[in-house]
Amino acid sequence: MRFASTRSPQLRLEMSAALVRGLAEDGGLYVPSEWPQLAPRSDPNDLPALAAELLQPFASGDPLEAELPALTREAFDFPAPLVGLDEARRLEVLELFHGPTAAFKDFGARFLAAALARHARASGRTLEVLVATSGDTGGAVAAAFHRRPGTEVIVLFPAGLVSPTQQQQLTCWGDNVHSFAVRGRFDDCQRLVKQAFADRELRARRELSSANSINLGRLLPQTVYYWAASLRIWQAHGQRAAFVIPSGNLGNATACVWARALGAPIGAIVLAHNRNRTVPDYLATGELQVRPSVATLSSAMDVGDPSNLERLRALHPDIDGLRAAVSAVSIDDDATRARIRRDFERYGRVWCPHSAVAAEAYARLPPAQTAANRWVLVATAHPAKFRETIEPIIGRTVPLPPSLTRLFERPASFQPLEPTLQALKQVL
Ligand SMILES: *Cc1c(COP(=O)(O)O)cnc(C)c1O
């Protein structure tokens, strides 16, 4: 199987090459060039086995193929449980926050790290992984690459613009992980990464890679938990699962759409956005108008120009096809806060601000639609990651899960960095 660029279908690569490159050379994103119908036989409760089986067709002919079972054992070493929101279990929560940094990004980051470390070992060259982060991605990527031989990670975050909890997760690693507080905004961090990739002299001297959310190596493993959850529901109830997904850059949602395209028993998919309403407006009007992002409580979804929309449009090129594939809603901060308070009172469930956007989107679905399907709310992060936001809303403290407690016990260290390519090159 090969992967093609969304912009030029003839630009094709095998899996390892697509993972190392990240972005296609024409600026497009890699997508599968075929959509085989898969019928996995593994137990959906055994994520590593299921992942190895599902990803095998994508790795066929690639050096990673033989390594898949070992790789998925490393990457999928924590569960993705379905938990009933109430006793009747009509509505279930897919908890994706049981990994080392307590958010769904751990799945993709750990798979990508395990794959790139093998690539580095085979090539004998150290891989420099650059990651620009507005807060959440960097922690998952740093955790996943920490102490992996043959890799050095450079984390760039905007100085003073991430929450204390996020900053600790970006700066507590050491060893092969180097964290820099860039004097600028997130856009400056992202520009530096792009400039580094475009710099011939640097590329000749170093093998650079990027671990941001457009990397195929983060998207493919995310299809696995949608397969697992929908297969469990299919086996228990003989019905397709419908998902409500907190969405920003649409990496998580694209993985769900891909799983369905590959044959997973998935019905409706609802994209739950915050006040950054580019996608809901696009589906409503048919006109794509990207805009600057606005800051909200669910900061990891503050995206005005979602990159993975390009992948969704590649699969569903006309707008009516896309409208049939997904629906989208926009939820504001007041409604998000009210939902957090209400579901805590009613169910004792504490949502993170992102998951609460999905819970509110579900509550607004027409009753006929909720009654006709088995619905799953996707919980993307543990609420303790956003305790500064959540605790005042519910009037309680939110205890840290053991994974985060361990991160808080580690000493933090980082260096300041001027937002210029020159300064970045000096530290590489
Ligand atoms: C990154 C993130 C999201 C948004 O996911 P996308 O793949 O960018 O749509 C939602 N919730 C949390 C907690 C996140 O970290």
The ligand as a Gaussian input file, in Angstrom:
#p B3LYP/6-31G(d) Opt

LIG

0 1
 C       -5.889000      18.167000      20.271000
 C       -7.113000      18.036000      21.120000
 C       -8.407000      18.093000      20.572000
 C       -8.640000      18.373000      19.102000
 O       -8.266000      17.281000      18.314000
 P       -8.063000      17.449000      16.734000
 O       -7.522000      16.173000      16.272000
 O       -7.103000      18.607000      16.565000
 O       -9.407000      17.782000      16.162000
 C       -9.490000      17.883000      21.398000
 N       -9.331000      17.662000      22.719000
 C       -8.121000      17.623000      23.290000
 C       -8.011000      17.396000      24.747000
 C       -6.966000      17.801000      22.514000
 O       -5.763000      17.755000      23.101000

